[in-house]
Amino acid sequence: MSFASQISRCPRPYEADRGDEIRQLFEGEAPEVLELLVGTGGCSPYLKSLMERDADWLRASLAAGIEPALRG
């Protein structure tokens, strides 16, 4: 089961410039995932900084799907 298939809604970016920076960083992700990341990064400077700092880990985690997280 993909992460993208489980997204039911996304925040709208409060700061469009911050959201655009995340869009560039995660270009190539599924559109649903990208919308979630952009909205999150555009609303929270703290979460945006975590996404930037741990971009490689986040990409790998998103690609792995949700099953590994559910197994705990």
DSSP file (Angstrom, degrees, kcal/mol; ACC not computed):
  #  RESIDUE AA STRUCTURE BP1 BP2  ACC     N-H-->O    O-->H-N    N-H-->O    O-->H-N    TCO  KAPPA ALPHA  PHI   PSI    X-CA   Y-CA   Z-CA
    1    1 A M              0   0    0      0, 0.0    65,-1.3     0, 0.0    66,-0.4   0.000 360.0 360.0 360.0 128.2    0.0    0.0    0.0
    2    2 A S        -     0   0    0     63,-0.2     4,-0.5     1,-0.1    61,-0.1  -0.467 360.0-128.3 -83.4 154.1    1.5    3.3   -1.0
    3    3 A F  S >  S+     0   0    0     59,-0.5     3,-1.6     1,-0.2     4,-0.4   0.912 109.1  58.1 -62.6 -43.1    1.6    6.4    1.2
    4    4 A A  G >  S+     0   0    0      1,-0.3     3,-1.2     2,-0.2    -1,-0.2   0.845  98.9  58.3 -58.4 -36.2    0.0    8.5   -1.5
    5    5 A S  G 3  S+     0   0    0      1,-0.2    -1,-0.3    -3,-0.1    -2,-0.2   0.673 103.1  54.6 -70.4 -14.9   -3.0    6.2   -1.7
    6    6 A Q  G <  S+     0   0    0     -3,-1.6     2,-0.4    -4,-0.5    -1,-0.2   0.493  79.5 108.4 -96.2  -5.1   -3.7    6.9    2.0
    7    7 A I    <   +     0   0    0     -3,-1.2     3,-0.1    -4,-0.4    26,-0.0  -0.605  34.5 169.5 -77.3 125.3   -3.8   10.7    1.8
    8    8 A S        +     0   0    0     -2,-0.4     2,-0.3     1,-0.4    -1,-0.2   0.651  64.2   0.3-109.6 -21.8   -7.3   12.0    2.2
    9    9 A R        -     0   0    0      2,-0.0    -1,-0.4     0, 0.0    27,-0.0  -0.983  59.5-150.6-162.4 161.2   -6.6   15.8    2.6
   10   10 A C        -     0   0    0     -2,-0.3     2,-0.1    -3,-0.1    26,-0.1  -0.967  23.4-111.0-137.0 148.4   -3.8   18.3    2.7
   11   11 A P        -     0   0    0      0, 0.0    29,-0.1     0, 0.0    28,-0.1  -0.451  32.4-120.1 -72.8 153.1   -3.1   21.6    4.3
   12   12 A R        -     0   0    0     -2,-0.1     2,-0.2    27,-0.1     3,-0.1  -0.814  35.8-105.8 -90.8 134.5   -2.9   24.7    2.2
   13   13 A P        -     0   0    0      0, 0.0     3,-0.2     0, 0.0    30,-0.2  -0.415  25.4-163.5 -65.2 126.1    0.4   26.4    2.4
   14   14 A Y  S    S+     0   0    0     25,-0.4     2,-0.7     1,-0.3    29,-0.2   0.894  88.6  41.6 -72.7 -41.9    0.2   29.6    4.5
   15   15 A E  S  > S-     0   0    0     27,-3.0     4,-2.0    24,-0.2     3,-0.4  -0.892  74.0-167.4-108.6 100.9    3.5   30.9    3.1
   16   16 A A  H  > S+     0   0    0     -2,-0.7     4,-2.5     1,-0.2     5,-0.2   0.835  84.5  58.1 -59.9 -35.2    3.6   30.1   -0.6
   17   17 A D  H  > S+     0   0    0      2,-0.2     4,-1.7     1,-0.2    -1,-0.2   0.913 107.1  47.1 -63.0 -42.6    7.3   30.8   -0.9
   18   18 A R  H  > S+     0   0    0     -3,-0.4     4,-1.6     1,-0.2    -1,-0.2   0.910 112.1  51.0 -64.4 -41.5    8.2   28.2    1.8
   19   19 A G  H  X S+     0   0    0     -4,-2.0     4,-2.3     1,-0.2    -2,-0.2   0.888 107.1  53.7 -62.0 -39.4    5.9   25.7    0.1
   20   20 A D  H  X S+     0   0    0     -4,-2.5     4,-2.1     1,-0.2    -1,-0.2   0.855 104.6  55.0 -65.1 -34.9    7.5   26.4   -3.3
   21   21 A E  H  X S+     0   0    0     -4,-1.7     4,-1.9     1,-0.2    -1,-0.2   0.901 110.1  46.1 -64.3 -39.8   11.0   25.6   -1.8
   22   22 A I  H  X S+     0   0    0     -4,-1.6     4,-2.3     2,-0.2    -2,-0.2   0.885 108.0  57.4 -69.0 -38.2    9.7   22.2   -0.6
   23   23 A R  H  < S+     0   0    0     -4,-2.3    -2,-0.2     1,-0.2    -1,-0.2   0.914 109.4  45.3 -57.6 -43.5    8.1   21.6   -4.1
   24   24 A Q  H >< S+     0   0    0     -4,-2.1     3,-0.9     1,-0.2    -1,-0.2   0.893 112.3  51.4 -67.1 -39.9   11.5   22.1   -5.7
   25   25 A L  H 3< S+     0   0    0     -4,-1.9    -2,-0.2     1,-0.2    -1,-0.2   0.850 119.3  34.8 -67.1 -35.2   13.2   19.9   -3.1
   26   26 A F  T >< S+     0   0    0     -4,-2.3     3,-2.0    -5,-0.1    -1,-0.2   0.075  80.7 149.2-110.9  23.1   10.8   17.0   -3.5
   27   27 A E  T <   +     0   0    0     -3,-0.9     3,-0.1     1,-0.3    -3,-0.1  -0.318  63.4  40.0 -54.7 135.0   10.1   17.3   -7.2
   28   28 A G  T 3  S+     0   0    0      1,-0.4    -1,-0.3     3,-0.0    -4,-0.1   0.201  84.3 121.7 105.8 -15.2    9.4   13.9   -8.7
   29   29 A E  S <  S-     0   0    0     -3,-2.0    -1,-0.4     1,-0.2    -3,-0.0  -0.345  80.5 -76.9 -71.2 161.7    7.3   12.6   -5.8
   30   30 A A     >  -     0   0    0      1,-0.1     4,-2.9    -3,-0.1     3,-0.3  -0.290  45.6-115.1 -55.9 144.0    3.7   11.5   -6.4
   31   31 A P  H  > S+     0   0    0      0, 0.0     4,-2.3     0, 0.0     5,-0.2   0.857 115.5  51.8 -54.2 -38.4    1.4   14.5   -6.9
   32   32 A E  H  > S+     0   0    0      2,-0.2     4,-1.6     1,-0.2     5,-0.1   0.906 112.8  44.9 -65.6 -41.0   -0.6   13.7   -3.7
   33   33 A V  H  > S+     0   0    0     -3,-0.3     4,-2.6     2,-0.2     5,-0.2   0.915 112.0  52.0 -68.1 -43.6    2.6   13.4   -1.6
   34   34 A L  H  X S+     0   0    0     -4,-2.9     4,-2.8     1,-0.2     5,-0.2   0.904 107.6  52.2 -60.8 -41.9    4.0   16.6   -3.1
   35   35 A E  H  X S+     0   0    0     -4,-2.3     4,-2.3    -5,-0.2    -1,-0.2   0.897 110.8  48.2 -61.5 -40.6    0.8   18.5   -2.2
   36   36 A L  H  X S+     0   0    0     -4,-1.6     4,-2.4     2,-0.2    -2,-0.2   0.927 113.6  46.2 -65.2 -45.8    1.0   17.2    1.4
   37   37 A L  H  X S+     0   0    0     -4,-2.6     4,-2.9     2,-0.2     5,-0.2   0.910 113.3  49.2 -64.1 -42.9    4.7   18.2    1.7
   38   38 A V  H  X S+     0   0    0     -4,-2.8     4,-2.2    -5,-0.2    -2,-0.2   0.927 113.2  46.8 -62.8 -45.9    4.2   21.6    0.1
   39   39 A G  H  X S+     0   0    0     -4,-2.3     4,-0.7    -5,-0.2   -25,-0.4   0.911 114.9  46.3 -63.3 -42.3    1.2   22.4    2.4
   40   40 A T  H >X S+     0   0    0     -4,-2.4     4,-2.0     1,-0.2     3,-0.9   0.941 115.0  45.6 -66.2 -47.9    3.0   21.2    5.5
   41   41 A G  H 3< S+     0   0    0     -4,-2.9     7,-0.2     1,-0.2    -1,-0.2   0.829 111.3  53.9 -65.0 -31.9    6.2   23.1    4.7
   42   42 A G  H 3< S+     0   0    0     -4,-2.2   -27,-3.0    -5,-0.2    -1,-0.2   0.615 115.1  40.0 -78.3 -12.1    4.2   26.2    3.8
   43   43 A C  H << S+     0   0    0     -3,-0.9    -2,-0.2    -4,-0.7    -1,-0.2   0.682 117.5  42.7-104.9 -25.5    2.4   26.2    7.1
   44   44 A S     X  -     0   0    0     -4,-2.0     4,-2.5     1,-0.1    -1,-0.2  -0.916  52.0-169.1-132.6 108.2    5.2   25.2    9.5
   45   45 A P  H  > S+     0   0    0      0, 0.0     4,-2.2     0, 0.0    -1,-0.1   0.867  94.5  53.9 -59.1 -35.1    8.7   26.6    9.4
   46   46 A Y  H  > S+     0   0    0      2,-0.2     4,-1.8     1,-0.2     5,-0.1   0.952 110.7  43.3 -65.6 -49.5    9.8   23.9   11.9
   47   47 A L  H  > S+     0   0    0      1,-0.2     4,-2.5     2,-0.2    -1,-0.2   0.870 111.9  55.7 -65.1 -35.2    8.5   21.0    9.9
   48   48 A K  H  X S+     0   0    0     -4,-2.5     4,-2.4    -8,-0.3    -1,-0.2   0.923 106.5  50.3 -60.4 -43.9    9.9   22.6    6.7
   49   49 A S  H  X S+     0   0    0     -4,-2.2     4,-2.5     1,-0.2    -1,-0.2   0.874 110.4  49.9 -65.1 -35.3   13.4   22.6    8.3
   50   50 A L  H  X S+     0   0    0     -4,-1.8     4,-2.6     2,-0.2    -1,-0.2   0.907 109.9  50.6 -67.4 -40.8   13.0   19.0    9.3
   51   51 A M  H  < S+     0   0    0     -4,-2.5    -2,-0.2     1,-0.2    -1,-0.2   0.897 113.6  45.7 -63.1 -39.6   12.0   18.0    5.7
   52   52 A E  H >< S+     0   0    0     -4,-2.4     3,-0.9     1,-0.2    -2,-0.2   0.926 115.1  46.2 -68.3 -44.9   15.0   19.9    4.4
   53   53 A R  H 3< S+     0   0    0     -4,-2.5     3,-0.2     1,-0.2    -2,-0.2   0.884 124.6  31.6 -65.4 -39.7   17.4   18.4    6.9
   54   54 A D  T 3X S+     0   0    0     -4,-2.6     4,-2.6    -5,-0.2    -1,-0.2  -0.145  76.8 131.8-112.9  36.6   16.2   14.9    6.5
   55   55 A A  H <> S+     0   0    0     -3,-0.9     4,-2.6     1,-0.2     5,-0.2   0.880  73.2  50.1 -59.4 -42.1   15.2   14.9    2.8
   56   56 A D  H  > S+     0   0    0     -3,-0.2     4,-2.2     2,-0.2    -1,-0.2   0.930 113.0  46.2 -64.2 -44.8   17.0   11.7    1.9
   57   57 A W  H  > S+     0   0    0      2,-0.2     4,-2.5     1,-0.2    -2,-0.2   0.914 112.8  50.6 -62.6 -43.0   15.4    9.8    4.8
   58   58 A L  H  X S+     0   0    0     -4,-2.6     4,-2.6     2,-0.2     5,-0.2   0.915 109.6  50.1 -63.8 -43.5   12.0   11.2    4.0
   59   59 A R  H  X S+     0   0    0     -4,-2.6     4,-2.2     1,-0.2    -1,-0.2   0.934 112.8  46.9 -58.8 -46.0   12.2   10.2    0.4
   60   60 A A  H  X S+     0   0    0     -4,-2.2     4,-1.5     1,-0.2    -2,-0.2   0.894 112.4  50.0 -64.2 -40.1   13.2    6.7    1.3
   61   61 A S  H  X S+     0   0    0     -4,-2.5     4,-0.5     1,-0.2    -1,-0.2   0.900 111.0  48.4 -66.5 -41.0   10.5    6.4    3.9
   62   62 A L  H >< S+     0   0    0     -4,-2.6     3,-0.9     1,-0.2   -59,-0.5   0.886 110.9  51.3 -65.7 -38.2    7.8    7.6    1.5
   63   63 A A  H 3< S+     0   0    0     -4,-2.2    -1,-0.2     1,-0.2    -2,-0.2   0.805 102.5  60.9 -68.7 -29.0    9.1    5.1   -1.1
   64   64 A A  H 3< S-     0   0    0     -4,-1.5     3,-0.3     1,-0.2    -1,-0.2   0.654 103.0-137.1 -73.6 -14.9    8.9    2.2    1.4
   65   65 A G    <<  -     0   0    0     -3,-0.9     4,-0.3    -4,-0.5    -1,-0.2  -0.304  31.7 -67.9  83.0-174.1    5.2    2.7    1.8
   66   66 A I  S  > S+     0   0    0    -65,-1.3     4,-1.9     1,-0.2     3,-0.3   0.612 109.0  86.9 -94.4 -12.4    3.3    2.6    5.1
   67   67 A E  H  > S+     0   0    0    -66,-0.4     4,-1.9    -3,-0.3     5,-0.2   0.903  85.9  53.1 -57.8 -45.7    3.7   -1.1    6.0
   68   68 A P  H  > S+     0   0    0      0, 0.0     4,-0.7     0, 0.0    -1,-0.2   0.893 110.6  48.9 -58.3 -37.4    7.1   -0.7    7.8
   69   69 A A  H >4 S+     0   0    0     -4,-0.3     3,-0.5    -3,-0.3    -2,-0.2   0.871 109.4  52.0 -69.2 -35.7    5.7    2.0   10.0
   70   70 A L  H 3< S+     0   0    0     -4,-1.9    -1,-0.2     1,-0.2    -3,-0.1   0.808 102.4  58.9 -71.4 -29.1    2.6   -0.1   10.8
   71   71 A R  H 3<        0   0    0     -4,-1.9    -1,-0.2    -5,-0.2    -2,-0.2   0.716 360.0 360.0 -71.7 -20.0    4.8   -3.1   11.9
   72   72 A G    <<        0   0    0     -4,-0.7    -3,-0.1    -3,-0.5    -2,-0.1   0.461 360.0 360.0  77.9 360.0    6.4   -0.8   14.5
